[in-house]
Amino acid sequence: MTCAHRVADDTIPFVSVCPQCFQDRLQQLYSRRVLDGFLKDDHAIEAYCAECEQFWSISPNERSALVRLLAVLGVIRGSSAQLH
């Protein structure tokens, strides 16, 4: 697989700050199902910075923001499913 790998349609993009370069880094690795499982099981959610070649666990604040994002997406997806 190359660096320009294909992102799955069901991934949930989010941003995490690299602890080495302090830049916002877009994360597009996890599906909603995987993120839901990690959050429910209190499993670490890893992020990656390609420039620094560094992995890290997202911060508690980023984790809380991700919970809110998934909650909003759940409402939107549920509503749109009822409309069709």
PDB file of N, CA, C and O in Angstrom, chain B, residues numbered from 101:
ATOM      1  N   MET B 101       0.849  -1.176   0.000  1.00  0.00           N
ATOM      2  CA  MET B 101       0.000   0.000   0.000  1.00  0.00           C
ATOM      3  C   MET B 101       0.898   1.245   0.000  1.00  0.00           C
ATOM      4  O   MET B 101       1.914   1.279   0.694  1.00  0.00           O
ATOM      5  N   THR B 102       0.527   2.244  -0.765  1.00  0.00           N
ATOM      6  CA  THR B 102       1.319   3.466  -0.841  1.00  0.00           C
ATOM      7  C   THR B 102       0.788   4.501   0.132  1.00  0.00           C
ATOM      8  O   THR B 102      -0.248   4.298   0.765  1.00  0.00           O
ATOM      9  N   CYS B 103       1.505   5.613   0.247  1.00  0.00           N
ATOM     10  CA  CYS B 103       1.066   6.709   1.117  1.00  0.00           C
ATOM     11  C   CYS B 103      -0.242   7.305   0.619  1.00  0.00           C
ATOM     12  O   CYS B 103      -1.007   7.872   1.400  1.00  0.00           O
ATOM     13  N   ALA B 104      -0.496   7.182  -0.654  1.00  0.00           N
ATOM     14  CA  ALA B 104      -1.726   7.732  -1.230  1.00  0.00           C
ATOM     15  C   ALA B 104      -2.818   6.670  -1.216  1.00  0.00           C
ATOM     16  O   ALA B 104      -3.529   6.476  -2.203  1.00  0.00           O
ATOM     17  N   HIS B 105      -2.941   5.976  -0.065  1.00  0.00           N
ATOM     18  CA  HIS B 105      -3.942   4.916   0.021  1.00  0.00           C
ATOM     19  C   HIS B 105      -5.350   5.495  -0.052  1.00  0.00           C
ATOM     20  O   HIS B 105      -5.580   6.666   0.250  1.00  0.00           O
ATOM     21  N   ARG B 106      -6.269   4.653  -0.457  1.00  0.00           N
ATOM     22  CA  ARG B 106      -7.667   5.046  -0.595  1.00  0.00           C
ATOM     23  C   ARG B 106      -8.327   5.074   0.770  1.00  0.00           C
ATOM     24  O   ARG B 106      -8.192   4.134   1.553  1.00  0.00           O
ATOM     25  N   VAL B 107      -9.040   6.154   1.054  1.00  0.00           N
ATOM     26  CA  VAL B 107      -9.753   6.281   2.309  1.00  0.00           C
ATOM     27  C   VAL B 107     -11.136   5.673   2.137  1.00  0.00           C
ATOM     28  O   VAL B 107     -11.844   5.983   1.178  1.00  0.00           O
ATOM     29  N   ALA B 108     -11.513   4.818   3.056  1.00  0.00           N
ATOM     30  CA  ALA B 108     -12.828   4.179   2.988  1.00  0.00           C
ATOM     31  C   ALA B 108     -13.930   5.220   3.130  1.00  0.00           C
ATOM     32  O   ALA B 108     -13.752   6.249   3.781  1.00  0.00           O
ATOM     33  N   ASP B 109     -15.066   4.935   2.512  1.00  0.00           N
ATOM     34  CA  ASP B 109     -16.186   5.866   2.531  1.00  0.00           C
ATOM     35  C   ASP B 109     -16.747   6.101   3.925  1.00  0.00           C
ATOM     36  O   ASP B 109     -17.309   7.164   4.186  1.00  0.00           O
ATOM     37  N   ASP B 110     -16.611   5.142   4.818  1.00  0.00           N
ATOM     38  CA  ASP B 110     -17.222   5.281   6.133  1.00  0.00           C
ATOM     39  C   ASP B 110     -16.276   5.824   7.200  1.00  0.00           C
ATOM     40  O   ASP B 110     -16.602   5.778   8.387  1.00  0.00           O
ATOM     41  N   THR B 111     -15.117   6.335   6.805  1.00  0.00           N
ATOM     42  CA  THR B 111     -14.203   6.895   7.798  1.00  0.00           C
ATOM     43  C   THR B 111     -14.745   8.226   8.318  1.00  0.00           C
ATOM     44  O   THR B 111     -15.432   8.960   7.608  1.00  0.00           O
ATOM     45  N   ILE B 112     -14.417   8.511   9.572  1.00  0.00           N
ATOM     46  CA  ILE B 112     -14.809   9.761  10.213  1.00  0.00           C
ATOM     47  C   ILE B 112     -13.550  10.608  10.356  1.00  0.00           C
ATOM     48  O   ILE B 112     -12.700  10.310  11.196  1.00  0.00           O
ATOM     49  N   PRO B 113     -13.417  11.665   9.547  1.00  0.00           N
ATOM     50  CA  PRO B 113     -12.221  12.510   9.666  1.00  0.00           C
ATOM     51  C   PRO B 113     -12.303  13.389  10.918  1.00  0.00           C
ATOM     52  O   PRO B 113     -13.369  13.885  11.280  1.00  0.00           O
ATOM     53  N   PHE B 114     -11.157  13.566  11.561  1.00  0.00           N
ATOM     54  CA  PHE B 114     -11.052  14.481  12.692  1.00  0.00           C
ATOM     55  C   PHE B 114      -9.628  15.017  12.745  1.00  0.00           C
ATOM     56  O   PHE B 114      -8.731  14.494  12.084  1.00  0.00           O
ATOM     57  N   VAL B 115      -9.436  16.052  13.530  1.00  0.00           N
ATOM     58  CA  VAL B 115      -8.128  16.698  13.621  1.00  0.00           C
ATOM     59  C   VAL B 115      -7.543  16.461  15.006  1.00  0.00           C
ATOM     60  O   VAL B 115      -8.251  16.500  16.012  1.00  0.00           O
ATOM     61  N   SER B 116      -6.248  16.216  15.037  1.00  0.00           N
ATOM     62  CA  SER B 116      -5.517  16.095  16.291  1.00  0.00           C
ATOM     63  C   SER B 116      -4.214  16.881  16.149  1.00  0.00           C
ATOM     64  O   SER B 116      -3.630  16.940  15.067  1.00  0.00           O
ATOM     65  N   VAL B 117      -3.771  17.478  17.241  1.00  0.00           N
ATOM     66  CA  VAL B 117      -2.548  18.289  17.214  1.00  0.00           C
ATOM     67  C   VAL B 117      -1.348  17.397  17.500  1.00  0.00           C
ATOM     68  O   VAL B 117      -1.304  16.690  18.506  1.00  0.00           O
ATOM     69  N   CYS B 118      -0.374  17.446  16.592  1.00  0.00           N
ATOM     70  CA  CYS B 118       0.863  16.684  16.768  1.00  0.00           C
ATOM     71  C   CYS B 118       1.639  17.255  17.960  1.00  0.00           C
ATOM     72  O   CYS B 118       1.889  18.459  18.010  1.00  0.00           O
ATOM     73  N   PRO B 119       2.017  16.418  18.903  1.00  0.00           N
ATOM     74  CA  PRO B 119       2.746  16.906  20.077  1.00  0.00           C
ATOM     75  C   PRO B 119       4.198  17.306  19.787  1.00  0.00           C
ATOM     76  O   PRO B 119       4.863  17.903  20.633  1.00  0.00           O
ATOM     77  N   GLN B 120       4.675  16.978  18.600  1.00  0.00           N
ATOM     78  CA  GLN B 120       6.055  17.332  18.263  1.00  0.00           C
ATOM     79  C   GLN B 120       6.134  18.657  17.511  1.00  0.00           C
ATOM     80  O   GLN B 120       6.942  19.517  17.864  1.00  0.00           O
ATOM     81  N   CYS B 121       5.303  18.837  16.474  1.00  0.00           N
ATOM     82  CA  CYS B 121       5.361  20.070  15.671  1.00  0.00           C
ATOM     83  C   CYS B 121       4.212  21.035  15.989  1.00  0.00           C
ATOM     84  O   CYS B 121       4.203  22.170  15.513  1.00  0.00           O
ATOM     85  N   PHE B 122       3.246  20.580  16.793  1.00  0.00           N
ATOM     86  CA  PHE B 122       2.105  21.391  17.239  1.00  0.00           C
ATOM     87  C   PHE B 122       1.208  21.863  16.095  1.00  0.00           C
ATOM     88  O   PHE B 122       0.548  22.897  16.198  1.00  0.00           O
ATOM     89  N   GLN B 123       1.191  21.100  15.015  1.00  0.00           N
ATOM     90  CA  GLN B 123       0.323  21.411  13.879  1.00  0.00           C
ATOM     91  C   GLN B 123      -0.916  20.520  13.926  1.00  0.00           C
ATOM     92  O   GLN B 123      -0.854  19.371  14.364  1.00  0.00           O
ATOM     93  N   ASP B 124      -2.043  21.070  13.467  1.00  0.00           N
ATOM     94  CA  ASP B 124      -3.257  20.267  13.327  1.00  0.00           C
ATOM     95  C   ASP B 124      -3.021  19.248  12.219  1.00  0.00           C
ATOM     96  O   ASP B 124      -2.574  19.594  11.125  1.00  0.00           O
ATOM     97  N   ARG B 125      -3.328  17.993  12.516  1.00  0.00           N
ATOM     98  CA  ARG B 125      -3.156  16.927  11.523  1.00  0.00           C
ATOM     99  C   ARG B 125      -4.478  16.194  11.314  1.00  0.00           C
ATOM    100  O   ARG B 125      -5.078  15.683  12.259  1.00  0.00           O
ATOM    101  N   LEU B 126      -4.912  16.154  10.077  1.00  0.00           N
ATOM    102  CA  LEU B 126      -6.146  15.476   9.722  1.00  0.00           C
ATOM    103  C   LEU B 126      -5.962  13.971   9.850  1.00  0.00           C
ATOM    104  O   LEU B 126      -5.001  13.408   9.327  1.00  0.00           O
ATOM    105  N   GLN B 127      -6.879  13.332  10.540  1.00  0.00           N
ATOM    106  CA  GLN B 127      -6.862  11.885  10.735  1.00  0.00           C
ATOM    107  C   GLN B 127      -8.051  11.304   9.981  1.00  0.00           C
ATOM    108  O   GLN B 127      -9.182  11.758  10.154  1.00  0.00           O
ATOM    109  N   GLN B 128      -7.797  10.305   9.150  1.00  0.00           N
ATOM    110  CA  GLN B 128      -8.849   9.690   8.335  1.00  0.00           C
ATOM    111  C   GLN B 128      -8.700   8.174   8.309  1.00  0.00           C
ATOM    112  O   GLN B 128      -8.833   7.546   7.258  1.00  0.00           O
ATOM    113  N   LEU B 129      -8.426   7.599   9.460  1.00  0.00           N
ATOM    114  CA  LEU B 129      -8.103   6.172   9.498  1.00  0.00           C
ATOM    115  C   LEU B 129      -9.217   5.286  10.024  1.00  0.00           C
ATOM    116  O   LEU B 129      -9.235   4.088   9.740  1.00  0.00           O
ATOM    117  N   TYR B 130     -10.149   5.852  10.787  1.00  0.00           N
ATOM    118  CA  TYR B 130     -11.084   5.030  11.541  1.00  0.00           C
ATOM    119  C   TYR B 130     -12.517   5.162  11.041  1.00  0.00           C
ATOM    120  O   TYR B 130     -12.967   6.254  10.694  1.00  0.00           O
ATOM    121  N   SER B 131     -13.218   4.050  11.011  1.00  0.00           N
ATOM    122  CA  SER B 131     -14.648   4.067  10.701  1.00  0.00           C
ATOM    123  C   SER B 131     -15.417   4.466  11.955  1.00  0.00           C
ATOM    124  O   SER B 131     -14.874   4.455  13.060  1.00  0.00           O
ATOM    125  N   ARG B 132     -16.669   4.815  11.773  1.00  0.00           N
ATOM    126  CA  ARG B 132     -17.523   5.147  12.913  1.00  0.00           C
ATOM    127  C   ARG B 132     -17.614   3.964  13.876  1.00  0.00           C
ATOM    128  O   ARG B 132     -17.552   4.141  15.092  1.00  0.00           O
ATOM    129  N   ARG B 133     -17.761   2.765  13.329  1.00  0.00           N
ATOM    130  CA  ARG B 133     -17.875   1.564  14.160  1.00  0.00           C
ATOM    131  C   ARG B 133     -16.631   1.364  15.028  1.00  0.00           C
ATOM    132  O   ARG B 133     -16.738   1.059  16.216  1.00  0.00           O
ATOM    133  N   VAL B 134     -15.457   1.535  14.430  1.00  0.00           N
ATOM    134  CA  VAL B 134     -14.203   1.371  15.174  1.00  0.00           C
ATOM    135  C   VAL B 134     -14.086   2.453  16.245  1.00  0.00           C
ATOM    136  O   VAL B 134     -13.739   2.160  17.389  1.00  0.00           O
ATOM    137  N   LEU B 135     -14.376   3.711  15.874  1.00  0.00           N
ATOM    138  CA  LEU B 135     -14.296   4.789  16.858  1.00  0.00           C
ATOM    139  C   LEU B 135     -15.285   4.573  18.002  1.00  0.00           C
ATOM    140  O   LEU B 135     -14.940   4.768  19.168  1.00  0.00           O
ATOM    141  N   ASP B 136     -16.504   4.175  17.672  1.00  0.00           N
ATOM    142  CA  ASP B 136     -17.503   3.882  18.712  1.00  0.00           C
ATOM    143  C   ASP B 136     -16.972   2.825  19.682  1.00  0.00           C
ATOM    144  O   ASP B 136     -17.099   2.969  20.898  1.00  0.00           O
ATOM    145  N   GLY B 137     -16.382   1.771  19.138  1.00  0.00           N
ATOM    146  CA  GLY B 137     -15.831   0.710  19.977  1.00  0.00           C
ATOM    147  C   GLY B 137     -14.692   1.195  20.855  1.00  0.00           C
ATOM    148  O   GLY B 137     -14.645   0.883  22.045  1.00  0.00           O
ATOM    149  N   PHE B 138     -13.772   1.958  20.274  1.00  0.00           N
ATOM    150  CA  PHE B 138     -12.650   2.495  21.056  1.00  0.00           C
ATOM    151  C   PHE B 138     -13.144   3.384  22.183  1.00  0.00           C
ATOM    152  O   PHE B 138     -12.639   3.310  23.303  1.00  0.00           O
ATOM    153  N   LEU B 139     -14.138   4.231  21.891  1.00  0.00           N
ATOM    154  CA  LEU B 139     -14.653   5.147  22.912  1.00  0.00           C
ATOM    155  C   LEU B 139     -15.396   4.389  24.013  1.00  0.00           C
ATOM    156  O   LEU B 139     -15.225   4.685  25.195  1.00  0.00           O
ATOM    157  N   LYS B 140     -16.208   3.426  23.631  1.00  0.00           N
ATOM    158  CA  LYS B 140     -16.956   2.642  24.629  1.00  0.00           C
ATOM    159  C   LYS B 140     -16.028   1.833  25.519  1.00  0.00           C
ATOM    160  O   LYS B 140     -16.277   1.696  26.716  1.00  0.00           O
ATOM    161  N   ASP B 141     -14.950   1.291  24.936  1.00  0.00           N
ATOM    162  CA  ASP B 141     -14.013   0.454  25.688  1.00  0.00           C
ATOM    163  C   ASP B 141     -12.880   1.252  26.321  1.00  0.00           C
ATOM    164  O   ASP B 141     -11.975   0.672  26.921  1.00  0.00           O
ATOM    165  N   ASP B 142     -12.920   2.579  26.192  1.00  0.00           N
ATOM    166  CA  ASP B 142     -11.868   3.469  26.712  1.00  0.00           C
ATOM    167  C   ASP B 142     -10.493   3.084  26.166  1.00  0.00           C
ATOM    168  O   ASP B 142      -9.483   3.167  26.865  1.00  0.00           O
ATOM    169  N   HIS B 143     -10.480   2.664  24.904  1.00  0.00           N
ATOM    170  CA  HIS B 143      -9.250   2.284  24.203  1.00  0.00           C
ATOM    171  C   HIS B 143      -8.593   3.550  23.658  1.00  0.00           C
ATOM    172  O   HIS B 143      -9.286   4.479  23.243  1.00  0.00           O
ATOM    173  N   ALA B 144      -7.278   3.591  23.658  1.00  0.00           N
ATOM    174  CA  ALA B 144      -6.563   4.740  23.103  1.00  0.00           C
ATOM    175  C   ALA B 144      -6.874   4.886  21.614  1.00  0.00           C
ATOM    176  O   ALA B 144      -6.970   3.894  20.891  1.00  0.00           O
ATOM    177  N   ILE B 145      -7.030   6.122  21.166  1.00  0.00           N
ATOM    178  CA  ILE B 145      -7.223   6.414  19.743  1.00  0.00           C
ATOM    179  C   ILE B 145      -5.941   7.078  19.267  1.00  0.00           C
ATOM    180  O   ILE B 145      -5.581   8.169  19.710  1.00  0.00           O
ATOM    181  N   GLU B 146      -5.266   6.398  18.361  1.00  0.00           N
ATOM    182  CA  GLU B 146      -3.977   6.870  17.873  1.00  0.00           C
ATOM    183  C   GLU B 146      -4.139   7.828  16.696  1.00  0.00           C
ATOM    184  O   GLU B 146      -5.018   7.661  15.850  1.00  0.00           O
ATOM    185  N   ALA B 147      -3.273   8.828  16.665  1.00  0.00           N
ATOM    186  CA  ALA B 147      -3.191   9.771  15.553  1.00  0.00           C
ATOM    187  C   ALA B 147      -1.772   9.696  14.997  1.00  0.00           C
ATOM    188  O   ALA B 147      -0.881   9.119  15.621  1.00  0.00           O
ATOM    189  N   TYR B 148      -1.570  10.289  13.810  1.00  0.00           N
ATOM    190  CA  TYR B 148      -0.263  10.194  13.149  1.00  0.00           C
ATOM    191  C   TYR B 148       0.058  11.485  12.423  1.00  0.00           C
ATOM    192  O   TYR B 148      -0.813  12.099  11.805  1.00  0.00           O
ATOM    193  N   CYS B 149       1.324  11.893  12.505  1.00  0.00           N
ATOM    194  CA  CYS B 149       1.832  13.042  11.760  1.00  0.00           C
ATOM    195  C   CYS B 149       2.855  12.519  10.751  1.00  0.00           C
ATOM    196  O   CYS B 149       3.898  11.990  11.133  1.00  0.00           O
ATOM    197  N   ALA B 150       2.549  12.670   9.467  1.00  0.00           N
ATOM    198  CA  ALA B 150       3.451  12.180   8.413  1.00  0.00           C
ATOM    199  C   ALA B 150       4.753  12.971   8.382  1.00  0.00           C
ATOM    200  O   ALA B 150       5.805  12.407   8.081  1.00  0.00           O
ATOM    201  N   GLU B 151       4.703  14.272   8.688  1.00  0.00           N
ATOM    202  CA  GLU B 151       5.930  15.076   8.666  1.00  0.00           C
ATOM    203  C   GLU B 151       6.893  14.662   9.761  1.00  0.00           C
ATOM    204  O   GLU B 151       8.094  14.551   9.517  1.00  0.00           O
ATOM    205  N   CYS B 152       6.388  14.433  10.959  1.00  0.00           N
ATOM    206  CA  CYS B 152       7.238  14.058  12.094  1.00  0.00           C
ATOM    207  C   CYS B 152       7.424  12.548  12.201  1.00  0.00           C
ATOM    208  O   CYS B 152       8.268  12.071  12.960  1.00  0.00           O
ATOM    209  N   GLU B 153       6.624  11.794  11.429  1.00  0.00           N
ATOM    210  CA  GLU B 153       6.614  10.337  11.512  1.00  0.00           C
ATOM    211  C   GLU B 153       6.393   9.878  12.949  1.00  0.00           C
ATOM    212  O   GLU B 153       7.105   9.012  13.459  1.00  0.00           O
ATOM    213  N   GLN B 154       5.389  10.478  13.593  1.00  0.00           N
ATOM    214  CA  GLN B 154       5.118  10.210  14.996  1.00  0.00           C
ATOM    215  C   GLN B 154       3.657   9.826  15.207  1.00  0.00           C
ATOM    216  O   GLN B 154       2.752  10.417  14.618  1.00  0.00           O
ATOM    217  N   PHE B 155       3.448   8.825  16.056  1.00  0.00           N
ATOM    218  CA  PHE B 155       2.122   8.429  16.510  1.00  0.00           C
ATOM    219  C   PHE B 155       1.923   8.952  17.921  1.00  0.00           C
ATOM    220  O   PHE B 155       2.893   9.117  18.661  1.00  0.00           O
ATOM    221  N   TRP B 156       0.676   9.215  18.305  1.00  0.00           N
ATOM    222  CA  TRP B 156       0.349   9.619  19.670  1.00  0.00           C
ATOM    223  C   TRP B 156      -1.112   9.297  19.937  1.00  0.00           C
ATOM    224  O   TRP B 156      -1.895   9.112  19.005  1.00  0.00           O
ATOM    225  N   SER B 157      -1.472   9.232  21.196  1.00  0.00           N
ATOM    226  CA  SER B 157      -2.876   9.084  21.583  1.00  0.00           C
ATOM    227  C   SER B 157      -3.500  10.466  21.607  1.00  0.00           C
ATOM    228  O   SER B 157      -2.896  11.421  22.095  1.00  0.00           O
ATOM    229  N   ILE B 158      -4.725  10.571  21.073  1.00  0.00           N
ATOM    230  CA  ILE B 158      -5.366  11.885  21.072  1.00  0.00           C
ATOM    231  C   ILE B 158      -5.613  12.327  22.513  1.00  0.00           C
ATOM    232  O   ILE B 158      -5.725  11.501  23.419  1.00  0.00           O
ATOM    233  N   SER B 159      -5.695  13.635  22.707  1.00  0.00           N
ATOM    234  CA  SER B 159      -5.853  14.216  24.036  1.00  0.00           C
ATOM    235  C   SER B 159      -7.272  14.005  24.561  1.00  0.00           C
ATOM    236  O   SER B 159      -8.179  13.710  23.783  1.00  0.00           O
ATOM    237  N   PRO B 160      -7.472  14.151  25.867  1.00  0.00           N
ATOM    238  CA  PRO B 160      -8.827  14.053  26.419  1.00  0.00           C
ATOM    239  C   PRO B 160      -9.792  15.067  25.792  1.00  0.00           C
ATOM    240  O   PRO B 160     -10.957  14.743  25.563  1.00  0.00           O
ATOM    241  N   ASN B 161      -9.326  16.279  25.514  1.00  0.00           N
ATOM    242  CA  ASN B 161     -10.191  17.280  24.873  1.00  0.00           C
ATOM    243  C   ASN B 161     -10.562  16.857  23.450  1.00  0.00           C
ATOM    244  O   ASN B 161     -11.708  17.022  23.033  1.00  0.00           O
ATOM    245  N   GLU B 162      -9.602  16.316  22.713  1.00  0.00           N
ATOM    246  CA  GLU B 162      -9.883  15.838  21.355  1.00  0.00           C
ATOM    247  C   GLU B 162     -10.843  14.651  21.400  1.00  0.00           C
ATOM    248  O   GLU B 162     -11.714  14.507  20.543  1.00  0.00           O
ATOM    249  N   ARG B 163     -10.672  13.824  22.391  1.00  0.00           N
ATOM    250  CA  ARG B 163     -11.551  12.662  22.564  1.00  0.00           C
ATOM    251  C   ARG B 163     -12.991  13.121  22.838  1.00  0.00           C
ATOM    252  O   ARG B 163     -13.939  12.574  22.275  1.00  0.00           O
ATOM    253  N   SER B 164     -13.143  14.118  23.699  1.00  0.00           N
ATOM    254  CA  SER B 164     -14.479  14.661  23.999  1.00  0.00           C
ATOM    255  C   SER B 164     -15.109  15.276  22.756  1.00  0.00           C
ATOM    256  O   SER B 164     -16.303  15.109  22.510  1.00  0.00           O
ATOM    257  N   ALA B 165     -14.301  15.989  21.973  1.00  0.00           N
ATOM    258  CA  ALA B 165     -14.807  16.586  20.734  1.00  0.00           C
ATOM    259  C   ALA B 165     -15.240  15.495  19.752  1.00  0.00           C
ATOM    260  O   ALA B 165     -16.226  15.660  19.033  1.00  0.00           O
ATOM    261  N   LEU B 166     -14.517  14.401  19.724  1.00  0.00           N
ATOM    262  CA  LEU B 166     -14.861  13.281  18.843  1.00  0.00           C
ATOM    263  C   LEU B 166     -16.177  12.627  19.279  1.00  0.00           C
ATOM    264  O   LEU B 166     -16.986  12.234  18.439  1.00  0.00           O
ATOM    265  N   VAL B 167     -16.383  12.514  20.584  1.00  0.00           N
ATOM    266  CA  VAL B 167     -17.652  11.974  21.091  1.00  0.00           C
ATOM    267  C   VAL B 167     -18.808  12.860  20.632  1.00  0.00           C
ATOM    268  O   VAL B 167     -19.836  12.358  20.177  1.00  0.00           O
ATOM    269  N   ARG B 168     -18.638  14.182  20.752  1.00  0.00           N
ATOM    270  CA  ARG B 168     -19.686  15.114  20.318  1.00  0.00           C
ATOM    271  C   ARG B 168     -19.919  15.008  18.811  1.00  0.00           C
ATOM    272  O   ARG B 168     -21.063  15.020  18.356  1.00  0.00           O
ATOM    273  N   LEU B 169     -18.834  14.904  18.037  1.00  0.00           N
ATOM    274  CA  LEU B 169     -18.962  14.771  16.586  1.00  0.00           C
ATOM    275  C   LEU B 169     -19.744  13.510  16.214  1.00  0.00           C
ATOM    276  O   LEU B 169     -20.642  13.555  15.373  1.00  0.00           O
ATOM    277  N   LEU B 170     -19.402  12.399  16.838  1.00  0.00           N
ATOM    278  CA  LEU B 170     -20.097  11.150  16.537  1.00  0.00           C
ATOM    279  C   LEU B 170     -21.566  11.224  16.944  1.00  0.00           C
ATOM    280  O   LEU B 170     -22.425  10.655  16.271  1.00  0.00           O
ATOM    281  N   ALA B 171     -21.856  11.917  18.034  1.00  0.00           N
ATOM    282  CA  ALA B 171     -23.249  12.077  18.464  1.00  0.00           C
ATOM    283  C   ALA B 171     -24.033  12.876  17.425  1.00  0.00           C
ATOM    284  O   ALA B 171     -25.159  12.516  17.081  1.00  0.00           O
ATOM    285  N   VAL B 172     -23.442  13.952  16.929  1.00  0.00           N
ATOM    286  CA  VAL B 172     -24.104  14.773  15.906  1.00  0.00           C
ATOM    287  C   VAL B 172     -24.290  13.972  14.624  1.00  0.00           C
ATOM    288  O   VAL B 172     -25.363  14.015  14.023  1.00  0.00           O
ATOM    289  N   LEU B 173     -23.273  13.248  14.199  1.00  0.00           N
ATOM    290  CA  LEU B 173     -23.378  12.442  12.984  1.00  0.00           C
ATOM    291  C   LEU B 173     -24.427  11.353  13.136  1.00  0.00           C
ATOM    292  O   LEU B 173     -25.104  11.006  12.168  1.00  0.00           O
ATOM    293  N   GLY B 174     -24.566  10.816  14.326  1.00  0.00           N
ATOM    294  CA  GLY B 174     -25.585   9.809  14.572  1.00  0.00           C
ATOM    295  C   GLY B 174     -26.975  10.377  14.399  1.00  0.00           C
ATOM    296  O   GLY B 174     -27.853   9.717  13.843  1.00  0.00           O
ATOM    297  N   VAL B 175     -27.185  11.589  14.868  1.00  0.00           N
ATOM    298  CA  VAL B 175     -28.483  12.247  14.726  1.00  0.00           C
ATOM    299  C   VAL B 175     -28.756  12.538  13.261  1.00  0.00           C
ATOM    300  O   VAL B 175     -29.859  12.297  12.770  1.00  0.00           O
ATOM    301  N   ILE B 176     -27.754  13.057  12.563  1.00  0.00           N
ATOM    302  CA  ILE B 176     -27.927  13.390  11.147  1.00  0.00           C
ATOM    303  C   ILE B 176     -28.196  12.126  10.341  1.00  0.00           C
ATOM    304  O   ILE B 176     -29.116  12.101   9.524  1.00  0.00           O
ATOM    305  N   ARG B 177     -27.419  11.092  10.558  1.00  0.00           N
ATOM    306  CA  ARG B 177     -27.601   9.847   9.807  1.00  0.00           C
ATOM    307  C   ARG B 177     -28.951   9.230  10.112  1.00  0.00           C
ATOM    308  O   ARG B 177     -29.621   8.729   9.209  1.00  0.00           O
ATOM    309  N   GLY B 178     -29.363   9.258  11.378  1.00  0.00           N
ATOM    310  CA  GLY B 178     -30.668   8.711  11.737  1.00  0.00           C
ATOM    311  C   GLY B 178     -31.787   9.473  11.083  1.00  0.00           C
ATOM    312  O   GLY B 178     -32.752   8.867  10.618  1.00  0.00           O
ATOM    313  N   SER B 179     -31.688  10.789  11.032  1.00  0.00           N
ATOM    314  CA  SER B 179     -32.720  11.615  10.421  1.00  0.00           C
ATOM    315  C   SER B 179     -32.804  11.392   8.928  1.00  0.00           C
ATOM    316  O   SER B 179     -33.898  11.269   8.376  1.00  0.00           O
ATOM    317  N   SER B 180     -31.638  11.337   8.257  1.00  0.00           N
ATOM    318  CA  SER B 180     -31.658  11.159   6.810  1.00  0.00           C
ATOM    319  C   SER B 180     -32.165   9.772   6.440  1.00  0.00           C
ATOM    320  O   SER B 180     -32.796   9.601   5.397  1.00  0.00           O
ATOM    321  N   ALA B 181     -31.899   8.785   7.279  1.00  0.00           N
ATOM    322  CA  ALA B 181     -32.381   7.437   6.996  1.00  0.00           C
ATOM    323  C   ALA B 181     -33.903   7.389   7.058  1.00  0.00           C
ATOM    324  O   ALA B 181     -34.528   6.628   6.320  1.00  0.00           O
ATOM    325  N   GLN B 182     -34.501   8.191   7.926  1.00  0.00           N
ATOM    326  CA  GLN B 182     -35.948   8.198   8.041  1.00  0.00           C
ATOM    327  C   GLN B 182     -36.603   8.932   6.880  1.00  0.00           C
ATOM    328  O   GLN B 182     -37.769   8.688   6.568  1.00  0.00           O
ATOM    329  N   LEU B 183     -35.864   9.826   6.240  1.00  0.00           N
ATOM    330  CA  LEU B 183     -36.423  10.599   5.147  1.00  0.00           C
ATOM    331  C   LEU B 183     -36.510   9.793   3.855  1.00  0.00           C
ATOM    332  O   LEU B 183     -37.331  10.103   2.991  1.00  0.00           O
ATOM    333  N   HIS B 184     -35.680   8.768   3.709  1.00  0.00           N
ATOM    334  CA  HIS B 184     -35.638   8.005   2.453  1.00  0.00           C
ATOM    335  C   HIS B 184     -36.614   6.909   2.454  1.00  0.00           C
ATOM    336  O   HIS B 184     -36.711   6.168   1.475  1.00  0.00           O
TER     337      HIS B 184
END
